[in-house]
């Protein structure tokens, strides 16, 4: 596993551990205390902020907002009992498929 994936795994383990902490000392614990809707809202906000940074072609903001989105995404995963390995497995299933073929296969399933 690459060091980047290991870093994402460490981030996930950190936010997962915060589920049992008090919200007084941890922003992550505060998110968990506010529930799934708030966590989902934060993921959406960060996605929009990333999109805006991209539209403005601001590399520093793209990097910063990407990090924020990955953090909030890990909180969402942990809240939903989803592990990075589950996401990696999904990506592995899609590896080598054209994006159009992969998208068409999702339409066939649903």
HELIX and SHEET records of a PDB file:
HELIX    1   1 UNK A    3  UNK A   17  1                                  15    
HELIX    2   2 UNK A   18  UNK A   20  5                                   3    
HELIX    3   3 UNK A   27  UNK A   34  1                                   8    
HELIX    4   4 UNK A   36  UNK A   55  1                                  20    
HELIX    5   5 UNK A   59  UNK A   79  1                                  21    
HELIX    6   6 UNK A   84  UNK A   94  1                                  11    
HELIX    7   7 UNK A   99  UNK A  109  1                                  11    
END                                                                             
